[in-house]
Amino acid sequence: MKRHVVRKTFLLDPGKVSRAQKVLGAASEAEAIRMALDKVIDEVKDRHIVTRHGTPVAKIAPVGTNSHLLKRARSLLLARLQAQPVMEIEHWTGEGKHGR
């Protein structure tokens, strides 16, 4: 059975992100989101099943160095990189970036 990789985009409530930033003492919204996710993982890491309103929505499992998932993820990444064409580009100096 072939599995497809799915990228998900989440819309976050700006008011809740701002409140989390203040409560957690984060310097930025991105840091607040990372800190909040770390707290959630710390809270549920021993339970392994994350629920929302009593319904299981996610499972947290450790990834070991010999894990089948780790090997599969590595092989998928390498296959994707090998499938990408090599691009001929000029030498890049970084001059003129950001409109300067």
N, C-alpha and C positions, 0 to 999 in steps of 0.2 A: 504494500500500500504506500503510495507516494504522498508525502505531506507537502503542503505549500506554505511558504513563509508569508506571513501577513504583517504588514506595517499598519499600526493603528494610530490614529490621531485623536487626542482627547481635548475637549474644550473645557477649560477650567474657569470657574467663577472668579472674576477678578477681585471681588470683595473678599472672598474666602482666602485667596492667595495673599492678598494684602494683610489680612488679619493674621494669617499664619506667619507671615514675615515679621510682624510686630511681636507676636507671642514667642516665636522661636529666636528672636534677636538676629535674624538673618540680614546680611548686607544687601541681598538682591532677591528678586522673586525666584530666580532659578535656584539659588541657594536654599530658599525656604522650601521649595518643592523637593529638593534632594533631602533636606533634613527631615521633612515630614514623611517621605517614603522610607527613610532609614528607621524612623520611629515605628512605623507600621510593621516593617520587617522584623524589628527587634521584638515587638509585641506578639507577633504570630509565629516566629521561627520555631517554637516548640510545638505548636499546634498543627502545622503543615497545611491545614485547610483554612482558607479565608472565606468568610461568609458575609453576605449582605442581606440583612433582614431574614436571617436564618437559612438562606439559600447558598449552597457552596458556589463560589465564583472563581476561585483560583486555588492552586496547590503549590506550596513552596517546598522545594526539594534541594538538598545540597548537590553540587556538581563536583564529583571527585576527579582526581587527575586521570584515572583510568576509566572514567565514565563513558558509556556508549554515546550519550548525548554530546559530550565534549568532542569525541572523535568524529561524530557525524557533522557537528557544526563546523569543525575545522575542515573536513573534506568538502563540504558545501562552499565554504569561503574560498578555498583554493581553486575549486572548479570554476567558480564565478570569476575569479581573478584571471585564470588561464583563458577563459572564453572572451575576455575583453580585448579589443584590438589595441595594438601598440600605436600610440599617437606620436607623430613627429611634430615637435614644437620648437620654437626658437628659445634661446637662452633667456631665462626670466630673471630680472634683477630686483623686481619689486618697486622700481622707481615709478612714480606716478599713481601708486595705489591710493585709494580713498580720496581721489580728486586733488591730490597735492601736486 
